[in-house]
Amino acid sequence: MRSCLWRCSRGIFRRALGPGFAPLEVQFEHLRPAGARAASGFRAPVYYAAPRNALLFPAELLAAKMPGAAAARLPGLLAALRPQLADGGARDFVGQVLGLIRDGFLNGAAQIDQVAQRLGVSRAGLHRRLRQEGVAFSDLTARIRRDLAQDYVGQPGIAFTDIALLLGYSELSAFTRAFTRWTGRSPARYRQACRHAP
């Protein structure tokens, strides 16, 4: 994840701003791997367990022009994107709830009352709106918990006890049972398989 994020930013930012570009700060959603050293390749402070993956940079850099940009192609691009944007309303709400649950696991605020408050609706209102979309809050929470578990377990160096606590389990054994039920493998076997995957 780190190398992909950095390669993408280097490819875009450095093309527009030159090889000396460095972000102000780098943020990763995942926990800091055990024994990880400072990520000197970024030439910026690096923070883990952040709400999202992000590169922070001064806002004035957004005014920089991309060399070789073709402004004449913009109307065609907008026309192609408009239909996709038009029918995304329902998915956007569910996606927003999923994002808040995901963020909540990282900052300890993944309960329905906390998510409803951040959306500016009541608990009942959130339940009602999700029911209209054909989903339940508990199902969304379970999906995010499972996705985060697989992401974190697949990363070597992150202790299983840390993952269990982050995802709301009071004991490692409860997390291990749940993870084995989801994937058919214990966390240790799953991590081992990830190491050997091509």
Disulfide bonds with the S-S distance in Angstrom:
none
